[in-house]
């Protein structure tokens, strides 16, 4: 039996009957294909779909996306995480609109050269939008191929990338590259899942080596997990004349160009509320609050896990009298902050997810001191 032909034919037959309906499927508009692929990088379909629909409504073509302010793009992206994707999306839109006269490149090499586009995304755009014969290689594909062929090469190694890329290339039908790529990803997402794979309903089960050897739960293999560093953020939430202070994160750290409250990063989590108050007042006010100001509440810890970081954030709210001079917020360590209304913070300013959680839940979670 030609195992490659079996895999290819069974997979395409299954896809014709069982593919997931999604708004970007069967699209030949490269802008929409590119947008969907960037959104779905490191994001589940269920989470990414409403963002895709919102972006298409708000920025219906690459030119309108290019002309939008970065803060507006980041606000539209708020909640998806990995904000470098949004910044790269915006930069690429400006490049296509300005340097390419709004025409999306139509070769794999030119697509791959776009900012924020890697091997997988370039292959997806090339095959879905232009019908070019380039095989995709993402987590779903690694899982399906490693189980079907019982491949134990750790998928987080250069050797595996070459091995799986060559196998995917051999399997790719020249006439249906887009359908095949979508089919293998759909199978991995809905049937050959990381946990509890539905092997009995898999169209490939009769020849799957992992199923035969009872190894589906062991594959694919990874050689290592990323080491996560703990970071502790103490935020000062200023209440002043119906406004609050925010500052933009800059440099090469996490959450670049997003806004946050004035921040003190601690080397460890404070032991109790009293220590939190001492840290905040000591850092921001030299240990003494201005006359008429008082801390009103301390939040519970909020935790967010990133690829290489575990963030624990605590928010301390301080109320300032309307008589407090605004110059109080122009000195160090507030010199890079600005006062904004609460409505502007909610509607127009993009913040990290951990701050969004706090803003949504603070009425329930703040504890009076």
C-alpha positions in Angstrom: 0.0 0.0 0.0 1.2 3.5 -0.8 1.0 5.0 2.7 1.5 8.6 1.3 -1.4 8.2 -1.1 -3.6 6.6 1.6 -2.9 9.5 3.9 -3.5 12.2 1.3 -6.7 10.6 -0.2 -8.4 9.7 3.1 -7.6 13.1 4.5 -9.0 15.1 1.6 -12.1 12.9 1.5 -12.7 13.5 5.2 -12.1 17.3 4.7 -14.7 17.5 1.9 -17.3 16.2 4.4 -16.1 17.4 7.8 -14.2 20.7 7.6 -14.8 23.4 10.1 -16.8 26.4 8.7 -14.8 29.5 9.3 -15.2 33.0 7.7 -11.7 33.1 6.2 -12.0 29.7 4.5 -12.2 29.7 0.7 -11.0 33.3 0.8 -8.8 34.3 -2.1 -8.3 37.8 -0.8 -4.6 37.7 0.5 -5.3 40.5 3.0 -8.0 38.5 4.7 -6.0 35.3 4.6 -2.9 37.1 6.1 -5.0 38.8 8.8 -6.6 35.5 9.8 -3.2 33.7 10.0 -1.6 36.5 12.1 -4.5 36.4 14.5 -4.4 32.6 14.8 -0.7 32.5 15.6 -0.7 31.2 19.2 -4.5 31.8 19.4 -7.3 29.3 19.4 -9.9 29.6 16.6 -12.8 30.2 19.0 -10.9 33.1 20.6 -9.6 34.6 17.4 -12.7 34.6 15.3 -14.5 37.6 16.9 -11.2 39.6 16.5 -11.0 38.7 12.9 -14.6 39.8 12.2 -14.0 43.0 14.1 -10.8 43.8 12.2 -12.5 43.2 8.9 -15.3 45.5 9.8 -13.0 48.2 11.2 -10.1 47.8 8.7 -11.7 46.3 5.6 -8.5 46.5 3.5 -4.8 46.9 3.9 -4.8 50.6 3.2 -7.2 51.4 6.0 -5.3 49.3 8.4 -2.1 51.1 7.4 -3.6 54.5 7.9 -4.9 53.7 11.4 -3.0 55.0 14.5 -1.0 52.3 16.3 -2.9 52.9 19.5 -6.2 52.1 17.7 -4.8 48.9 16.3 -3.5 47.8 19.7 -6.9 48.6 21.3 -8.6 46.4 18.6 -6.1 43.7 19.5 -6.6 44.0 23.3 -7.0 40.6 25.0 -5.4 38.5 22.3 -1.9 38.7 23.8 1.5 38.5 22.1 1.2 42.1 21.0 4.2 42.0 18.8 1.8 40.4 16.3 -0.3 43.5 16.2 2.7 45.8 15.9 4.1 43.7 13.0 0.6 43.5 11.4 0.5 47.3 11.4 4.0 47.8 10.2 3.5 45.3 7.3 0.2 47.0 6.3 2.1 50.3 6.1 4.8 48.6 4.0 2.3 47.0 1.6 0.2 50.2 1.3 3.2 52.5 0.9 5.9 50.5 -0.9 3.8 48.0 -2.8 0.9 50.3 -3.8 -1.5 48.2 -1.7 -0.8 45.0 -3.7 -0.1 42.0 -1.6 3.0 40.0 -2.7 2.2 36.7 -4.5 5.3 34.6 -4.1 6.4 32.5 -1.2 9.8 34.4 -0.9 8.2 37.8 -0.9 5.5 36.8 1.6 8.1 35.2 3.8 10.0 38.5 3.8 7.1 40.4 5.4 7.6 41.4 9.0 5.9 39.0 11.4 5.6 36.2 8.8 7.5 33.0 9.4 7.7 29.8 7.5 4.3 28.5 8.5 2.4 31.7 7.9 4.1 32.2 4.5 3.2 28.7 3.4 -0.4 29.2 4.6 -0.9 32.5 2.8 0.8 31.2 -0.4 -1.3 28.0 -0.5 -4.7 29.5 0.6 -4.6 32.8 -1.3 -2.5 31.9 -4.3 -2.7 28.1 -4.6 1.1 27.7 -4.4 2.5 24.3 -3.5 3.9 25.0 0.0 3.2 22.7 2.9 2.3 24.2 6.4 4.0 23.0 9.5 2.3 24.0 12.8 1.5 22.2 16.1 -1.5 20.4 14.6 0.6 19.1 11.6 3.5 17.9 13.9 1.0 16.0 16.0 -0.8 14.3 13.1 2.4 13.3 11.3 4.2 12.2 14.4 1.4 9.9 15.5 0.5 8.5 12.0 4.2 7.6 11.3 5.3 7.1 14.9 8.0 9.7 14.7 9.8 10.2 18.0 12.2 13.0 17.0 11.6 15.9 19.4 9.6 18.5 17.5 11.4 21.4 19.2 14.7 20.6 17.4 16.2 21.7 14.1 16.3 18.0 13.0 12.6 17.6 13.5 11.8 20.7 11.5 13.7 19.4 8.5 12.3 15.9 8.9 8.6 16.9 9.2 8.9 19.6 6.5 10.2 17.1 4.0 7.4 14.6 4.9 4.8 17.3 4.6 6.2 18.4 1.2 6.1 14.8 -0.1 2.4 14.5 1.0 1.3 17.8 -0.5 -0.9 17.3 -3.6 0.1 19.8 -6.4 -3.5 20.5 -7.4 -5.0 21.1 -3.9 -2.3 22.5 -1.6 -4.7 24.8 0.2 -7.3 22.1 0.9 -4.6 19.7 2.0 -3.0 22.2 4.4 -6.4 23.1 5.9 -7.4 19.5 6.1 -4.4 18.4 8.1 -4.7 21.3 10.5 -8.5 20.7 10.9 -7.8 17.0 11.7 -5.3 18.0 14.3 -7.6 20.6 15.9 -10.8 18.5 16.0 -9.9 14.8 15.9 -6.1 14.2 16.5 -6.2 16.5 19.6 -3.4 16.8 22.1 -5.5 15.1 24.8 -8.1 12.5 24.4 -7.8 12.1 20.6 -10.9 10.7 18.9 -9.0 7.8 17.3 -12.2 5.7 16.6 -13.6 8.4 14.3 -10.3 9.3 12.6 -10.2 8.7 8.8 -6.6 7.6 9.1 -6.9 5.1 12.0 -6.5 1.9 10.0 -2.9 2.8 9.2 -2.0 5.0 12.2 1.1 3.5 13.9 0.6 5.4 17.2 -2.9 3.9 17.5 -1.6 0.4 16.7 1.2 0.8 19.3 -1.0 2.6 21.8 1.4 5.5 21.8 -0.9 8.4 20.8 -0.7 10.0 24.3 3.2 10.0 24.0 3.4 11.8 20.7 4.7 14.2 19.7 7.8 14.4 21.7 9.3 17.6 23.1 12.9 17.8 24.5 12.4 20.7 26.8 9.9 23.3 28.2 10.7 27.0 28.4 11.9 28.2 31.8 9.5 30.8 33.1 10.7 33.7 35.2 8.5 35.1 38.0 7.9 38.9 38.0 6.0 40.9 40.6 4.2 44.1 39.6 2.8 46.6 42.1 0.5 49.1 40.3 -0.5 52.5 41.7 -4.1 53.3 40.6 -4.6 57.0 41.0 -8.1 58.4 41.4 -8.0 62.2 40.8 -10.8 64.4 39.5 -12.5 61.5 37.6 -9.2 60.7 36.0 -6.3 58.2 36.5 -2.7 58.0 35.5 -1.4 55.8 32.8 2.0 55.3 31.1 3.1 53.6 27.9 5.5 50.7 28.2 8.5 51.2 26.0 11.8 49.5 25.2 12.1 45.8 24.4 10.3 44.4 27.4 6.9 42.6 27.4 3.7 44.5 26.4 5.6 47.1 24.4 3.5 50.2 23.5 0.6 49.1 25.7 -0.5 51.3 28.6 -0.4 50.5 32.3 -0.8 52.3 35.7 2.4 53.6 37.3 4.5 50.6 38.2 6.9 49.4 40.8 8.4 46.1 40.0 9.3 44.2 43.1 11.9 41.4 43.5 9.4 39.3 45.5 5.7 39.3 46.4 5.0 41.5 49.5 4.0 39.6 52.6 0.8 41.5 53.3 -1.2 44.6 52.6 0.9 46.7 54.9 4.1 45.9 53.1 2.4 46.7 49.8 1.4 50.1 51.1 4.9 50.8 52.3 6.4 49.7 49.0 4.0 51.9 47.0 4.2 55.0 49.2 7.9 54.7 49.6 8.6 54.5 45.8 6.1 57.0 44.5 5.9 59.5 47.4 9.1 59.1 49.4 7.1 57.4 52.2 4.6 60.2 52.7 1.3 60.7 50.8 0.5 64.3 49.9 -2.1 66.0 52.2 -5.6 64.9 51.4 -4.5 61.6 49.7 -5.2 58.2 51.1 -5.1 54.6 50.0 -8.6 53.2 49.6 -8.1 49.6 48.6 -5.6 46.8 47.7 -6.6 44.2 45.1 -6.1 40.5 45.3 -3.1 39.2 43.2 -3.8 38.8 39.5 -1.7 36.3 37.7 -0.9 36.0 34.0 1.3 33.4 32.4 3.4 34.3 29.3 5.7 32.1 27.3 8.8 33.0 29.4 7.2 34.9 32.3 4.8 34.4 35.1 3.3 37.8 36.1 1.8 38.5 39.5 0.2 41.9 39.7 -1.4 43.7 42.7 -3.2 47.1 42.4 -3.2 49.7 45.1 -5.9 52.4 44.7 -5.2 55.9 46.1 -7.7 58.7 46.2 -6.5 62.3 45.8 -8.4 65.4 46.7 -9.5 67.7 43.9 -7.4 70.3 45.7 -4.2 68.3 45.1 -2.1 70.3 42.5 -1.8 68.5 39.2 2.0 69.2 39.3 2.1 66.3 41.8 1.9 64.0 38.8 4.5 65.7 36.7 7.5 64.8 38.9 9.5 61.6 39.1 8.5 58.8 39.0 5.4 60.1 37.1 7.1 62.1 34.4 6.2 59.6 31.7 2.6 59.3 32.8 -0.5 61.2 31.7 -4.0 61.7 33.2 -6.9 60.2 31.3 -10.6 59.8 32.0 -12.0 56.5 33.1 -14.1 56.3 29.9 -11.1 56.9 27.7 -9.2 54.2 29.5 -12.0 51.8 28.8 -12.7 52.7 25.2 -9.5 53.9 23.6 -6.5 52.7 25.5 -5.0 49.2 25.0 -3.8 47.6 28.3 -2.2 44.2 29.1 -4.7 41.4 29.9 -3.9 41.4 33.6 -4.9 45.0 33.9 -8.1 44.4 31.8 -9.0 41.6 34.3 -8.5 44.0 37.2 -10.6 46.7 35.6 -13.4 44.3 34.8 -13.5 42.7 38.3 -12.3 45.4 40.7 -15.8 46.1 42.0 -15.8 42.5 43.3 -12.2 42.0 44.2 -10.9 45.2 45.9 -10.6 44.9 49.6 -11.0 47.9 51.8 -7.9 48.6 53.9 
